[in-house]
Amino acid sequence: MSKRWTLPLLLGLFVLAYLLPLGSHGLWIPDETRYAQISQEMLLTGDWISPHFMGLRYFEKPIAGYWMIALGQGVFGQNLFGARFASALATGLSVLLCYVVARRLWNDPRKSLASALLYMSFVMVAGQAGYANLDPQFTLWVNLSLVALWFALTSHGGGQRLAAWAVLGLACGMGFMTKGFLAWALPVLIALPWMLWQKRWRELLVYGPLAIAVAVLVSLPWVLAVHAQEPDYWRFFFWHEHIRRFAGEDAQHAAPWWFYLPLLVAFSLPWAGLLPTALKQAWHSRAQASIGFLLLWLLMPLLFFSLSKGKLPTYILPCLLPLALLLGHALGERLHAQQGRALGLNGWLNVALGAVALVALAWLQLKKPVYEHELPSLLWLCVGLAGWLVSSLAQALSPLRCWAAPALGSLLLVGLLPAALPKAVEASKTPDQFVLQHQGELAGATYLMSNDLGAASALAWRLKRNDVTLINTIGELKYGLAYPEAAARHVASEQLRQWVADARRSGLVAVLMRVKDKDDRHDLDLLPDDGTRYQQGNLVIVILPGAAP
């Protein structure tokens, strides 16, 4: 392919695979509804300094990620597309960074295209592009900081070098304001050993202060503003989100040290079959400065997160861009040498995975149907799996000519999966769609209630209100609910019947219940029987009209 068509091709795939599916399915709980609601609240209240979740203090993350999601909703509307646009844009910009740094590394158009296409079609990367959370944005800033570092290390002119170090500082500052101090730690974990190995540590001492100064200038205004508005913010954020999560015995999402190793393989689909070839080639070439840099970029964050007590799959997203570069480099070398064996094996691996998925789907439908009277959804899934199989088979049978085919199959499958969700999953995991169906009745409520944070935030986001009262649930709002002025926002089971009776004297009460166990059923049974009820899956809406005083 001509070099001039590379960027238009990537842009076209960005629009078709990343942007078009954004509004095709409801917001997933708990993450998407939380981030959409917090960002919406900034638009509605005008408070762009201190994050609030349904009107309650929520200090688990800094501010910049919410800014970006809020801007998406401000420009495109408070809808599904607007809430997810920031994630799609951030991922698209990471794809562009992959292409740009590949050109810098190898000055080979085919390797540049391959690296960007591989990164774009990683199932985890493509999936996160359509998911409203902070990880795609944080990954963008980490990627930008390390791309800028490589440009700084390989620039010949003084002006270019200074600009690259300044961009590194900008990226670190924005990353810090998106997810915290980790944005400063990751570049240091990679830069320090590389520069010591290359005996260029003096450059770090000379130009490093410029990056630090820019990072401080970018973040300091908000750091001071939030401290002035909420003096306890930094104490909670530092100890709860950093020290406890990394080293605490009660760390959230605890997992063994090897947790990320199988995930890294899974995240690299549909290119996992190339991993042995790419990693072996990289190890043999580790003495090259560029390959050593990429290996440090891949391995140091992986090691850091593996040592952490608390683990989530998305933490290793910053490892995927250097992995795509190493895979793209190996793929380009194989194409240049006309060696298609590794590519063919990758194709056959994907064929096997697709066939297993189809057989498993058929077996489940026969034994315990996942889709009941849902032919359109089932057809979309079959189309996605068929696209995966056909593209994989094309690479398996003609690896040198159809080397890029799995990218198309992966993007098609990931793009169609939301439309292929079984109704049972959609009903329980995307409550905003249920709220949307009954928005007219719910909008007139004087009081809103819910027993689940995900459902409550979906209710708040759809109705553009932040005053949902929580029934017998606290969760991540424990800190915000501890403030005296928030005491009325939580109702225990034993208080529920009286609370509802008192509230109905002032107007209509609307309740969204997520019934997952016997305790939730008990709370639902405490509500009066004289209201209107709607049920979808494990979600129940109860509309209780006002009662005479």
Sequence and secondary structure as in RCSB ss.txt:
>XXXX:A:sequence
MSKRWTLPLLLGLFVLAYLLPLGSHGLWIPDETRYAQISQEMLLTGDWISPHFMGLRYFEKPIAGYWMIALGQGV
FGQNLFGARFASALATGLSVLLCYVVARRLWNDPRKSLASALLYMSFVMVAGQAGYANLDPQFTLWVNLSLVALW
FALTSHGGGQRLAAWAVLGLACGMGFMTKGFLAWALPVLIALPWMLWQKRWRELLVYGPLAIAVAVLVSLPWVLA
VHAQEPDYWRFFFWHEHIRRFAGEDAQHAAPWWFYLPLLVAFSLPWAGLLPTALKQAWHSRAQASIGFLLLWLLM
PLLFFSLSKGKLPTYILPCLLPLALLLGHALGERLHAQQGRALGLNGWLNVALGAVALVALAWLQLKKPVYEHEL
PSLLWLCVGLAGWLVSSLAQALSPLRCWAAPALGSLLLVGLLPAALPKAVEASKTPDQFVLQHQGELAGATYLMS
NDLGAASALAWRLKRNDVTLINTIGELKYGLAYPEAAARHVASEQLRQWVADARRSGLVAVLMRVKDKDDRHDLD
LLPDDGTRYQQGNLVIVILPGAAP
>XXXX:A:secstr
  GGGHHHHHHHHIIIIIIGGGGSS   TTHHHHHHHHHHHHHHH   SS EETTEE  SS SHHHHHHHHHHHH
H SSHHHHHHHHHHHHHHHHHHHHHHHHHHH  HHHHHHHHHHHHH HHHHHHHTS SSHHHHHHHHHHHHHHHH
HHHH  SHHHHHHHHHHHHHHHHHHHHHH THHHHHHHHHHHHHHHHTT HHHHHHHHHHHHHHHHHHHHHHHHH
HHHH TTHHHHHHIIIIIIHHH TT TTB  GGGHHHHHHHHTTTSGGGHHHHHHHHHHTTTSHHHHHHHHHHHH
HHHHHHHSSB  GGGGGGGHHHHHHHHHHHHHHHHHTT  HHHHHHHHHHHHHHHHHHHHHHHHHHHS S SS H
HHHHHHHHHHHHHHHHHHHHHHSTTTSTTHHHHHHHHHHHHGGGG  HHHHHHH HHHHHHHTHHHHHT SEEEE
SSHHHHHHHHHHHT   EEEES  GGGHHHHTSGGGGGGEE HHHHHHHHHHHHTTS EEEEEE  SHHHHHHHH
HS TTSEEEEETTEEEEEE     
